[in-house]
């Protein structure tokens, strides 16, 4: 099973940051190293696919970010959810 197969997140899902009181919307999902194989000396070299998400944040603490968009690994988001730092609201 690849990272892509087990995703619990979808574009348009909303996350609430309990620490900063900010709200984020998942706006883009992509592989971090997509397209990098062509740059390798040995194209047969294996690179682990790392799924990442761009999240657009809004709220009282977003002034820290120029564009309001932050990138998170999917595993990192999962860990933040399990720790209770983030709460996920599915866009159904």
Secondary structure, DSSP 8 states (H G I E B T S, - for coil): --GGGG----TT-EEEETTTTEEEEEEEEEETTTTGGGGSSSTTS-----EEEEEEEEETTGGGSSSSEEEEEHHHHHHHHHHTSEEEE---
